[in-house]
Structures are given as C-alpha cells and as structure tokens.
Amino acid sequence: MTEENPWDFVITSGTIWPMVHVFVPAAISLYVPDFWHLLSFIYLFESFEYVVSTIPMNYFKYWSEVSNADSLVSDILMGILGYYAIYALPGLKIKKKSCYAFLYPTDSSYKLYRDWYGILHVALQAAASLLNSSNFEFVEDGDPFEFVCFSASTVIVPLLFGYENFALFALILVSIISLSASFFGYTVVFCLGLVPVSVWVFSQLGWFVSKTNEDPPEKNEENVQLIRGEMLENGDSIMLGF
C-alpha cells in the first residue's frame, strides 16, 4: 500500500481553510504594512499551530496540520496573497463611519481602544472561522454551509470597523471562490488564480485603488490646539474657523 502524497489533500481539498489563510493575513495587513513583519507573524503562528497539533489529545484536533506542505507552504502562500491584495489595492484600507460600523474608533473612544482596536478586528476575523469548524460539530469540512458561514463573517466583521471597501472586495472574491470550491474542490488552486486576477481586474476598473476619501479626523479640542500650535510655529496668522 503506497503512502498518500501529502500534496494531494492540500491541492484537491474543498474546504474554507485556504480562504481563512488569505483573509486573516489581509486583515492584519490593514494595520501592519511591513511585509517582513507580517511574514514573521505568519511563520510564528504556523509554527505554534504545528507544535500544538502534535499534542496527543483529541481536543486539539482543530489545530492539526495535514503536513508540512500545508503549514509551511500553502498557508504561507495564502497569507502572501492576502498581503498582496492590500498592497496592490490601497483603497481597501479606507475606513469610514457608518450606521453599522459599531466598532469604528472615534475621538470619543478610549485612547487605549483607538490605539489597539486593530487587534480586536483581527481576533474577530480569525475567531469567525471557528463558528463552523467541524471540530465543534457545527458542520463537516467541505459542507456548503461552511462556506456560507465563512462568507458572512468575512464580510460582516470589516463592516463593523468601517472597512466598506474591504467588505465589498471580500464579498465578491469569497463568493466566487466559495461557489467554485463547493462544486469542484481545489480551494487552494482557486485562491491562487482568483486573488491576483481579481486584483488586476479591480485595478483596471479603477476600483479600490484610491485612498483619498477616508473620514477626516474629528474636530475635538485636542486636534484644534494641535493645529493652532503648528500654525503659530510657522508664523501663520490666518484665523481658524473653529
């Protein structure tokens, strides 16, 4: 009996996990622009995941990796695709206040939250994938409902923080990949092909390429004093309309 090639499952599998490894690093890239910092973080997480998967307890089945082809190659490659999308389409970083952006940081928010809300965003984005994990017996790996749950969470979470462009990008891309993988499998292959192609198409259409319409900072007293101080240092005597 011949041993199964570890690449067979990685390539042919029709589960959500390759998309998880695209969109969670993409969410991280909204706040960590340096590629090498992101790559280091991905490698550290994948190493931690691999170590935990070796613990001989059934509870840790969720963390298990198929092989080194999964943890050290395909997952890393998916993360690079997520970074590439954010890097190539800077408009995805735009965040704006809206009626549904309940977690959008404002000047009235606690300073600690304004400084660290990105961690909450990434944590929620990653935790959303647990809602349909077969380890928790919600659905089986590869079940179409798994893609429905993941697609909804991948769109809703960025909307809560005001990332409308990122949510729209995720909606389009996740919908196409989910439909394709549900029928044919090969989620990794569809991610490898559709992420760069969609980035190129959106670039040609002029979508998500501009980062000029982000909400300006609110005019609170701290901002007013800062602006006045800068103008006085420059010898500017123009009256400010505050």
LOVEX-812982 format. One line per 8 residues: their letters; for each residue x, y, z of C-alpha. Coordinates in Angstrom, 1 decimal, decimal comma. Layout:
a	X:Y:Z  ...
This chain:
mteenpwd	0,0:0,0:0,0  1,6:3,3:-1,1  1,7:6,3:1,2  -0,6:9,1:0,1  1,2:12,2:-1,3  0,7:15,0:1,2  0,1:17,4:-1,6  -2,9:15,6:-2,8
fvitsgti	-5,2:16,7:0,0  -3,7:20,2:0,2  -4,4:20,8:-3,5  -7,7:18,9:-4,0  -9,4:19,8:-0,7  -12,6:21,9:-1,0  -12,6:23,5:2,5  -12,6:27,1:3,7
wpmvhvfv	-9,2:27,0:5,3  -7,2:28,4:2,3  -9,5:31,4:2,3  -9,1:31,8:6,0  -5,3:32,0:5,4  -5,9:34,7:2,8  -8,3:37,0:4,6  -7,0:36,9:8,1
paaislyv	-3,5:38,0:7,0  -5,2:40,5:4,7  -6,9:41,9:7,9  -3,6:42,0:9,6  -2,1:43,9:6,7  -4,6:46,7:7,2  -2,6:47,5:10,4  0,9:46,0:9,7
pdfwhlls	2,1:47,4:6,4  5,6:45,9:6,5  5,7:42,6:4,6  8,5:41,1:6,6  6,8:41,7:9,9  3,6:40,1:8,5  5,6:37,1:7,2  7,3:36,6:10,5
fiylfesf	4,0:36,7:12,3  2,6:34,1:9,9  5,5:31,8:10,4  5,3:32,1:14,2  1,6:31,3:14,1  2,0:28,4:11,8  4,9:27,0:13,9  2,7:27,3:17,0
eyvvstip	-0,2:25,6:15,2  2,1:22,8:14,2  3,5:22,3:17,7  0,0:22,3:19,2  -1,1:19,7:16,6  1,4:17,3:17,9  -0,1:17,2:21,4  -1,8:13,8:21,7
mnyfkyws	-5,3:15,0:22,8  -8,4:14,9:20,7  -9,4:18,4:21,8  -6,5:19,8:19,7  -7,7:18,2:16,5  -8,8:21,6:15,3  -5,2:22,8:15,2  -3,9:19,8:13,4
evsnadsl	-2,0:20,3:10,2  -2,2:17,9:7,2  1,6:18,0:6,5  4,5:20,4:6,1  3,1:21,1:2,6  0,1:22,6:4,4  1,7:24,5:7,3  5,0:25,6:5,7
vsdilmgi	4,0:26,1:2,0  0,3:26,6:1,1  -0,7:28,5:4,3  2,3:30,9:3,9  1,5:31,4:0,2  -2,2:32,2:1,0  -1,0:34,8:3,6  1,2:36,4:1,0
lgyyaiya	-1,8:36,6:-1,4  -3,7:38,4:1,4  -0,9:40,9:1,8  -0,6:41,4:-1,9  -4,3:42,3:-2,2  -4,0:45,1:0,4  -0,7:46,3:-1,0  -1,9:46,4:-4,6
lpglkikk	-5,3:48,0:-3,8  -4,7:50,7:-1,2  -8,3:51,7:-1,3  -9,1:48,6:0,8  -7,6:50,4:3,8  -10,2:53,1:3,8  -12,4:53,2:6,8  -15,4:55,4:7,3
kscyafly	-18,1:55,9:9,9  -21,5:54,5:9,1  -24,6:53,3:10,9  -23,4:49,8:11,1  -19,7:50,5:12,0  -20,3:49,9:15,7  -16,7:49,3:16,4  -15,3:52,2:14,4
ptdssykl	-12,8:54,1:16,6  -13,7:57,7:17,2  -12,2:60,6:19,1  -14,7:59,9:21,9  -13,4:56,3:22,2  -11,0:55,4:24,9  -7,4:56,1:23,8  -6,4:52,5:24,6
yrdwygil	-9,1:51,4:22,2  -8,1:53,8:19,4  -4,5:52,5:19,7  -5,3:48,8:19,8  -8,7:48,3:18,1  -6,8:46,5:15,2  -6,1:43,6:17,5  -9,8:43,2:18,2
hvalqaaa	-10,5:43,3:14,4  -8,0:40,6:13,6  -9,1:38,5:16,5  -12,8:38,7:15,5  -11,8:37,9:11,9  -9,9:34,8:13,0  -12,5:33,7:15,5  -15,3:33,9:13,0
sllnssnf	-13,8:30,8:11,3  -14,4:28,8:14,4  -18,1:29,2:14,2  -18,3:26,5:11,6  -15,4:24,3:12,5  -16,1:20,6:12,2  -14,1:20,2:15,5  -17,1:21,9:17,2
efvedgdp	-19,5:19,7:15,3  -21,4:22,5:13,6  -20,8:21,3:10,1  -18,5:18,9:8,3  -15,4:20,2:6,5  -16,3:21,0:2,9  -20,1:21,3:3,6  -21,6:24,2:1,6
fefvcfsa	-23,0:25,7:4,8  -19,3:26,1:5,9  -18,8:28,5:3,0  -22,0:30,4:3,8  -20,9:31,0:7,4  -17,4:32,0:6,5  -18,5:34,3:3,7  -21,0:36,1:6,0
stvivpll	-18,4:36,6:8,8  -15,7:37,7:6,4  -18,0:40,5:5,2  -19,7:41,5:8,5  -16,5:41,8:10,6  -14,8:44,5:8,5  -18,1:46,4:8,2  -18,2:46,7:12,0
fgyenfal	-14,9:48,6:11,8  -15,9:50,8:8,9  -13,9:49,0:6,2  -16,6:49,1:3,5  -14,3:48,6:0,5  -12,6:45,7:2,2  -16,0:44,1:2,9  -17,1:44,6:-0,7
falilvsi	-13,9:43,1:-2,0  -14,3:40,2:0,3  -17,9:39,7:-0,7  -17,0:39,5:-4,4  -14,0:37,3:-4,0  -15,2:34,9:-1,3  -18,5:34,4:-3,2  -16,7:33,4:-6,4
islsasff	-14,2:31,1:-4,6  -16,8:29,5:-2,4  -19,1:28,7:-5,3  -16,2:27,2:-7,3  -14,8:25,2:-4,4  -18,2:23,9:-3,3  -18,7:22,3:-6,7  -15,1:21,3:-7,7
gytvvfcl	-12,9:21,4:-4,6  -9,4:22,7:-5,1  -9,8:25,8:-2,9  -6,1:26,4:-2,9  -6,0:26,5:-6,7  -8,9:28,8:-6,9  -7,3:31,2:-4,4  -4,0:31,1:-6,3
glvpvsvw	-5,7:32,0:-9,5  -8,6:34,3:-8,5  -6,9:36,6:-5,9  -4,3:38,0:-8,3  -6,7:38,0:-11,2  -9,3:39,9:-9,2  -6,7:42,4:-8,0  -5,7:43,0:-11,7
vfsqlgwf	-9,3:43,4:-12,8  -10,2:45,8:-10,0  -7,0:47,8:-10,8  -8,0:48,1:-14,4  -11,6:49,2:-13,5  -10,2:51,7:-11,0  -11,8:50,1:-8,0  -10,2:50,2:-4,6
vsktnedp	-7,1:52,0:-6,0  -7,5:55,3:-4,3  -7,1:56,1:-0,6  -8,4:59,7:-0,7  -11,9:59,5:0,7  -11,2:58,3:4,3  -13,0:60,2:7,0  -11,0:63,2:8,3
pekneenv	-10,2:63,3:12,0  -12,9:64,8:14,2  -12,5:68,4:15,3  -12,1:67,8:19,0  -10,3:70,3:21,3  -7,1:68,3:21,2  -6,9:68,5:17,4  -7,8:72,2:17,4
qlirgeml	-4,9:73,0:19,8  -2,5:70,9:17,8  -3,4:72,7:14,6  -3,2:76,1:16,2  0,2:75,3:17,7  1,6:74,2:14,3  0,3:77,4:12,6  1,8:79,6:15,3
engdsiml	5,2:77,8:15,0  5,1:78,6:11,3  4,3:82,2:11,9  0,9:81,9:10,2  -1,7:84,4:11,4  -4,7:83,0:9,4  -7,8:82,8:11,6  -9,0:79,2:12,0
gf	-12,7:78,6:11,6  -13,2:76,6:14,9
